[in-house]
């Protein structure tokens, strides 16, 4: 609590002392009814990337590249090769099947991240190809959109959310072939590409809305759009920030509430500041974490990699703690959109039991992400050839990755009277600590708002547990994960009922109530 004291002093007005304040009785606030969209969008996301399904990567799936034009590394190379339409459609229809969806859901994963390219949208709107290298290739990709929408509908049948990730943008936003072509990146240098990508995203969002609302039944499981995967702006970083703001405005004019996700370009603190100042609700910062590419990574033993992610005094846990707290206060959140148990051979030299060492590395990551992030997505679901570092299926088979993720109950979840008593006791303890701390600083406090927030945070967290225990597969439990965006939404409702005042106290109480409810649920049911 003391960590945020200085940041919150700006909210205080020295009109009366805390010690003289008499707190009114704390009562439960009426709980907002959760819609299906809320339950998908705000729950903790434990997910996996469906890599090389639509945006191809040769190191994951080699077969589609066998008839590609040189250098045979990208979607554009495949599209320019022989029998491209047949090759791609065969791959789209066989890479992820019904058995795969069931496998994912049966292990507790509740979301998938689906990388697509802008050209995969052309089947519903050919204008996305105008002025790009794919302009004459619409006939190759026009079957992709129907398969993307089918994937969303199929995911819903298994209770899975879908994060749509624009992995390949016009002009390509980084130097890698997974950005659509094997040419040099021109997203930031060609004046056509950045505004055209906003057009692409606007088409994408509009068509997603049209599809999900017209589907019978309507589909609530599109949990967001990632505007740009791994942008590498270099000296054009200011232009990326301006582009993000332009994209926010365009997409929020179409849908005011859909979560929007942005890549941090590995400048995490800078983009935390950017989001904190933007004032745009429910924007999610995506950080990708790998430990196998740099010279330092290669020379670092796997045990040290694991320790660097689990020791609270190390850089990464401190960064995650700092970033998650600031983003939550701004009504935003953080996810790790890509991570793996892939390691360079140099990190495994001299290791007797490599699988055990990898498992410790995976466990360290899972604990870090579950503690500080609203979601994470392993890269990737499978590879054409076995690889327990990068293929989730192979990692699970080798016990390098746990056989399931998330919370599971060991007995039926019931709304028992004891729960309310436990809530009130936890609230009173937290309220006492909150009041005692702020008594050090003269100011105009309304600690009853903290108590209101704690009660409502607890109740909302509980409703997530209770509903998912009766609706999710195989006893897995969903929990409220996007606490910052949900707390901001609840605080606006609260203001309309009880006035503005020190709403920051309500929000602090809300966050603590959510965390306390989770601790109680785990003790009681898991």
N, C-alpha and C positions, 0 to 999 in steps of 0.2 A: 504493500500500500504506500509506503514511504517513497517508493520510486517515482510516483506520479505527483508528489506533493508540490514541487515547484511548478510543474505544468498546469496544475489546477488552481494555483493562487490567483490567477487572473480572473477566475470566476467569483472570487470572494469579495464581499462588501462589509466592512467592519461597522455594522449597525447594532448587533447584540452578541453577547457571548454564548458559546455553546452550552456552558455549564448552567446557564439560566433557562435553557429551553426545556419546555415540558413536551414530551412526545405524545401525540394522540395514539389511541389504540391502533395497532396494525391489523388490518383485515385483508383477506385474500381479494384480489381484484378479479373481475370477470375475465375469463380466458377467451382470447380470440379463437374462433374456430379455424383450424388449419384446413386449407384446401389441399387437394392432391398436389398441386403445383408447389405449394409451400413445403410440403413434406419432402418432395424431391429436391427442391432448390436449396433449402437451408440445412439439410442433414449433412453430417460428416461424410465426406466422400472418400471411400476406399476403393480405388479403381485401377484399371489397367488400360494401357494404350493398345488399340487395334492397329499396330504398325504394319505398314506395307500391304494394307488391304486396298485402299484407294491411292494414296500417295506411295509409290513403290520405292523400295530401297533394296538394291541388289544383294547386299550382305545379309538381308533377312529372307528374301524370296528371289531366287535366281531364275526360276522358270520363265517368267514373263519377258526376260531380257534376251532370250535366245534368238529372237528374230529382229532385235532392235538395231537401229542405226548406231554408228559409232558416236561417241565412246561407250554407248550402251550402259548408261548409269542413271538415267532420269526418265520421268514420264514422257517428256518430249521426245527422247530418243526412241522409246517404245512406240509412240504414236507415229513416228516417221518410218518405222520399220514395216516389214511385210506382215500382212494379216493382223494388223494392230487391233482392229475392233474385236475380232474373234478371240485373240489372245487375252485382251483385257477383260472382256465379258466372261470368258471361262474362268479367269482368275477371280473376278469379283464374286462369281457364283459358287466358288469352291473353297476359298481361303478361310472364310468364317461361315460355319454351318450351324444348324440347330444344336448339335451336340456341343459346340463351343459355347454357345450362350448358356446352356444348362451347366456346363463345367464351371464357368465363371460365377454364376449365381449360387451354385451349391457350395462354394467356398467362402461365402460371405462378402464378396465384392458387390458393391451396390451401384457402381457407375463405370462407364467406359469413356475414354477420350478417343474421339474419332477424327484422325487427321484427313483432311481433304484438300484438294487444290481448287483454285478458282474455276478451272476448266471443267470440273466435275458438276458444276451448276448449269452448264450450257443447255442441258436437256430441258430445262424449264425457262431459260432466258438466254438467248444467243448473244445478247449485248455484252455479256461479261467477257467475251473473247475479243471484242473490237480493239484494234491497236496493239495486240499482243502476238507473241510467237505462235500462239495456238489458234489464230484467227481462221485458218483454213482447215482446222481439225475437229470442228464441231461434230461431224458425223462419227468420229472415233469415240467421243466421250458422251454422246447424247443419251446413252443408256445408264449412265452413272446415277443420275438423280433419283430415278425410281428405286434403285437399289439402296441408296442412302436413306430414303424415306422408309423403305421396308425394314432397314436395320433399326430405325427408331421405333417402329411399331413392334418388331420382334423383341427388342430390348425391354419394352414396356411389359410384354407378357411375362418376362422373367423378373420384373421389379427393378430393372436397371435404368439409371439415368444415363443421358448421353450429353457429353460436352463436345460440341462441334468446334474443331480446331482448324483454322485456316492455315494450313501447313505450307502452302505454296501460293504466293501472291504474285500479281502481275509484275514482271521484271525481276522477280526473286529477291527476297529481303535479306538473304545471306549467301555465302559462297558455296553452300553445300548442294549436292545434286538432289537432296530430298526437298528442295524448294522448287522443283518442277522442271528445271532444265540444267544442262551441263555448261551453260554459258556463264559469263561473268555477271555478278549481280548488278542490277540497274534500278532497283526499286527507289533508291534515294537520289539518283542522279538524272533519271529521265523524268521530266515534269509531267508526263502522262500518267505515270504509274500510281503515285500516291492518291490523287483524287479518284482514279479509276478503281482502286481497291476499295475506297469508301462506297462507290457504286456497287461493287461486287458484294460487299458486306450488307448493304441495304437490300439488294435483291435476295441474298441468302436469308436474312431475317424475315423479310416479307413472305417469302415462300415457305419458310418453316412455320410461321404463324398460320398461313393459309392451310397448310397440310395438317398440322396438329389440331386445328379447330374443326376442320371439316371431316376428320377421321371419325369413324363410328366404332367405339366411343372416342371422344376427344382425348388427345394424348398429353399428359402433363409432365413428361419425362425429359424434355430438352432442358438441361440445367444451365445452359449458358453458351455463349459464343466466344472463342478465343480469337482476338482480332488479328493476331500475327504471331506465328511461331518463331522463336529465337531470332528476332531482328538484330542485325549487326550494323548499327548506324555509323560507327566510327566517328569522324568529326561532325557528322550530321545529326548528333544526338538531339540538339534543340529542335530540329525539324521533325524528329520522331515524336517528341512531346507535343508539338503543335498538331501533328497528325492525329495523335491519340485524342486530343481534345475535339478536333473536327469530327472524328469517328464517333466519339461519345454523343455529340450533339445530333448527328445524323441518325444514329440508331435509337437514341432515347426519344426522338420525335416519332419513331415507328412503334416502339414498345418502351414504356417508361419504367418497366420493372425487371426485364430479363437481365440476369447476371452477365456482366461483360468482363472478360479476362484479358490481361495484357502481359506480355513477356517483359521481364525486367532488364534484358540485355546484359545480365550479370553485373548490373549496377544497382543492387537491391536498395540500399539506403537512399540513393538519389531518387528512385522511383517511389519509395515510400513517401518522401517529402512531396513529390509531385502529386500523388494521389491525395495526400492530406490537404493540399491546397486546392485541389480541383473542385471539391464539393460535389462530385458526382456520386450518387448512391450506388451501392452494391457493385463496386468494381473490385476485381480479384487480381492480385499480383501473382504471377506464375514464375517460380524460380526453379531452374533445372540443376540437379546436383549429381555430378559424376566425379569419380576419383580414379580415373585410369588414363588420362590423356596427356597431362603435363609431365615434364621431367621430374618435378617434385613428387607427383602421384606415383610414378614408376618406381622411384627409389624408396617409397614409404611402405613398410610392411603392413599387411592387412590388419594386424592387431592394433597398430597405431592409427590406421584409418578409423577403426571402430571406436577406439578410445577418444579420438578427436571429435567424434559425433556424440559421445555419451558423457564426457566429462564437462560439467557445467562451467568450468573455468576456461574451457577451450573457445576458440573464436566462433565456430559454427553454432553451438548452442546459445552463446551470448547473442549472436546476430539474430537467430530465430526468435529468442525471447524478446529482444528489443523491437524487432520488426512486427511481430504479431501483436504486441501491446499497442504500438502506435497505430497500426492499421485498424485494429478493433475499435480504438477510440474515434477513428475517422469514419466508422461505418463501413469499412472495407475488410478484406481478409487476404490470406496468403495460402497458396497451394504449392506443392511440388509436383509439377505437371509431368516431369520425367525423372526417373532414377532407376537404378538397377543394382544387381550384385556382380556386375561385370568388373573385373580387375585386370590390370596388366600383369603378365607373368612375373615381372620384377617384384611385385608386392607379395607374391606367393612363394618366393625362393626360400628353401629350407623349411617349409611348412610340412609337417608330417601328415596332418589330416586337413586337406584343403577344404573339404566340404564343411567341416565343423567351423573352420575359420571364416568361411564365407557366411555361414549361418549367423555367427556372432556379428558380422558386419551388417547383415540384413536386419537383425534384431535391433541393433543400435539405431539404424535409420528409421525403422518403424516406430520405435519409442519416441524418437525426436519429432517426427512428423505428426504422430498422433497427439503429442502434447501441445505443439505450437501451431499446427496448420489446420485449416478447415477441410483439407483434402490432399490426397496424393494419388499418383498414377504411375504404376510400374511400367517401364519400357523393356520389353514389349510382350504381348501375349504369347506369341510363338515364333519360331523360325523354321525355315524349310529343312534345315539340318540341325541336329541337336546342339544345345548350348545352354548349360545350366547357369551361366552368368547373365545372359540376356533374354532367354526364353522363360517366361513364367511357368509354362507347363513342365519344362525340363527341370527348372529349379525346384518346383514342388515335388516332382518325382524323386529328386535326389535329396530331399529334406534340407535343401539349402534355403528354401522359403517355407514358412509355416503352411500347414495343410488347410488352414482357414484363417480369416482375419476378422476383426471386429468383435463386438460383444455377443456372447451367447448366454442364455439363461439356463439355470439348472432346476428351475421349478416355474410353475405358471405365474405370470405377472398379474396381480390383482390390486385394485385401488383400495387398500385396506386403511382403516382408521389410524393405525400406528404411523402410517406415512405422514399424515398431517402433523402429528405430534413431533415426529422427527424433524420435519420442515421448520416448525415454529421454534424448536429448540436451537437448531442450527442458525436460524435467522437472528434469534436473540443474542447468541454468541457473536455472530458477525457484526451485528448492530453495535454491541458493546465495544468491540475492537475498533470499529469505524469511528464511533463517537469519541473514544479515548484518544485516538490518534489526532483527530482534528481539533481536539481541545487545546492542543499546543499552539494553534494559530487562531487568533481572534478573527471572527468573521460572521457573516450572516448565513447560518446553516439551517437546513431543513432535513434533519436526519430521518424524519419519518418517510421522506421520499426514498432514502436508501432502503428502508424496510419494505416499502411498497415494491421497489425494484427487485429486491431479493425474493420476495414472495412470488412475484410474477415470473421471474427467471426460473425459479424452482418449478413452478407449475407448468411452464412451457416445456422445459426439459423433460419433465415427467410425461407430458402428453406425447412427446416424441417417442419415449420408451414404450409407453402403454400401447399406442396405436400400432407401432411397428411389431410389437410382440404378438399381435393378433393378425397381422397381414403379411409379414415377410417370410421368406422361405426358411425352412429348417431351423427355426428358433433364433435366427440372427436378429440383432436389435440395431435400429438406427438411432442416432442421437443428434441433438442440435449441434451443428458444427460451425455454421457461419454466424457466430454470436454477435459480431459487430454490426453487420447489416440488419440482423433481426432485432437487436436492441435499439438501433436507430428507428426502425419502423415502429416498434412498440413505444418508444419514447414520444413519437409524434402523436400516437393515439392517446398516450398518457397526458400530454400537454392539453389536448382538446378536452379532457375530462377534469384535470386538476390544475390547469394553468402552468405557465412556464417555470418560474422560480429556479431553483438549483437542480435543473434536470440532470446535471452531471452526477449528482448523488444517486438519482434513480438508476442511471446507466451503470454506475459502479456496483450498486446493489444487484442489479439484474445479472451482470456478469458473474458475480460471486454466487448468486443463487443457482445459476446454470451449473457452475462447477461443483457446488455442494450437492446438488441433486444427483449428479453423475457419481460422485463418490458414494453417496448413500445407496444408489441403485446397484452399483458393483458389489458393495458389501452385502446387500440384502438378497440379490438375485443371481449373482455370478460367482 
